[in-house]
Amino acid sequence: SQIGGLIFNMVHANRVLPGVARGMVRSVRPAVVAGIIMVIAVHLGKPLIHQFTGVPAGVLDLLMLITIGVLTYGVVLLLQQRTLPGELRELLLKRS
């Protein structure tokens, strides 16, 4: 639904401001790529975690899957946006 909403907004924004959709795609590409890779990593990790814990579905399984997802998403996002750590550091320093 998020991607559907993005496409809908891009079409309408491009009608008002021709050419703006290309910039919108460029700005969301890292998040979409990181999300796709995260889904694949969690999907591939699920059977291994179930084997490790021995329980078909439990709290430990859920926590491990969330950890895999967060780490995968963060690493892929950082690899795509090398300037992100510096920007986050500046943002945090300005807030304190």
C-alpha positions as CSV (number, residue, x, y, z in Angstrom):
1,S,0.0,0.0,0.0
2,Q,2.9,2.3,0.7
3,I,4.3,1.8,-2.8
4,G,0.8,2.3,-4.3
5,G,0.5,5.5,-2.4
6,L,3.9,6.7,-3.6
7,I,3.0,6.0,-7.2
8,F,-0.3,7.8,-6.9
9,N,1.4,10.8,-5.4
10,M,4.2,10.8,-8.0
11,V,1.6,10.7,-10.9
12,H,-0.3,13.6,-9.4
13,A,2.8,15.6,-8.5
14,N,4.2,15.1,-12.0
15,R,1.0,16.5,-13.5
16,V,1.4,19.7,-11.5
17,L,5.2,19.9,-11.8
18,P,6.4,18.0,-14.8
19,G,9.6,16.1,-14.2
20,V,9.4,16.0,-10.4
21,A,8.6,12.3,-10.3
22,R,12.2,11.4,-11.3
23,G,13.5,13.2,-8.2
24,M,10.9,11.5,-6.0
25,V,12.0,8.0,-7.3
26,R,15.7,8.9,-6.6
27,S,14.9,10.0,-3.1
28,V,13.0,6.8,-2.1
29,R,15.1,4.3,-3.9
30,P,17.5,3.6,-1.0
31,A,14.6,2.9,1.4
32,V,12.8,0.6,-1.1
33,V,16.0,-1.4,-1.9
34,A,16.8,-1.7,1.8
35,G,13.2,-2.8,2.5
36,I,13.2,-5.5,-0.2
37,I,16.6,-6.9,1.0
38,M,15.3,-6.9,4.6
39,V,12.2,-8.9,3.6
40,I,14.4,-11.4,1.8
41,A,16.8,-11.7,4.7
42,V,14.0,-12.2,7.2
43,H,12.3,-14.7,5.0
44,L,15.5,-16.7,4.5
45,G,16.3,-16.5,8.2
46,K,13.0,-17.7,9.5
47,P,13.6,-21.5,8.9
48,L,17.0,-21.3,10.5
49,I,15.7,-19.5,13.5
50,H,12.9,-22.1,13.9
51,Q,15.5,-24.8,13.7
52,F,17.7,-23.0,16.3
53,T,14.9,-22.4,18.8
54,G,13.0,-25.6,18.2
55,V,9.7,-23.8,18.6
56,P,7.4,-23.1,15.6
57,A,6.6,-19.6,16.7
58,G,7.6,-17.9,19.9
59,V,8.7,-14.6,21.4
60,L,12.4,-15.5,20.9
61,D,11.8,-16.2,17.2
62,L,10.0,-12.9,16.8
63,L,12.8,-10.9,18.6
64,M,15.4,-12.6,16.5
65,L,13.6,-11.9,13.2
66,I,13.1,-8.3,14.2
67,T,16.8,-8.0,15.0
68,I,17.7,-9.5,11.6
69,G,15.4,-7.1,9.9
70,V,16.6,-4.0,11.7
71,L,20.3,-4.9,11.2
72,T,19.8,-5.7,7.5
73,Y,17.8,-2.6,6.8
74,G,20.3,-0.4,8.6
75,V,23.4,-1.8,7.0
76,V,21.9,-1.7,3.5
77,L,20.7,1.9,4.0
78,L,24.1,2.9,5.3
79,L,25.9,1.2,2.4
80,Q,23.7,3.2,-0.1
81,Q,24.0,6.5,1.7
82,R,27.5,7.0,2.9
83,T,26.8,10.6,4.2
84,L,23.9,9.5,6.4
85,P,26.0,8.9,9.6
86,G,27.5,12.4,9.4
87,E,24.1,13.9,8.8
88,L,22.6,12.0,11.7
89,R,25.4,13.1,14.0
90,E,24.9,16.8,13.0
91,L,21.2,16.5,13.6
92,L,21.7,15.0,17.1
93,L,24.3,17.6,18.0
94,K,22.0,20.4,17.0
95,R,19.2,19.0,19.1
96,S,21.3,18.8,22.3
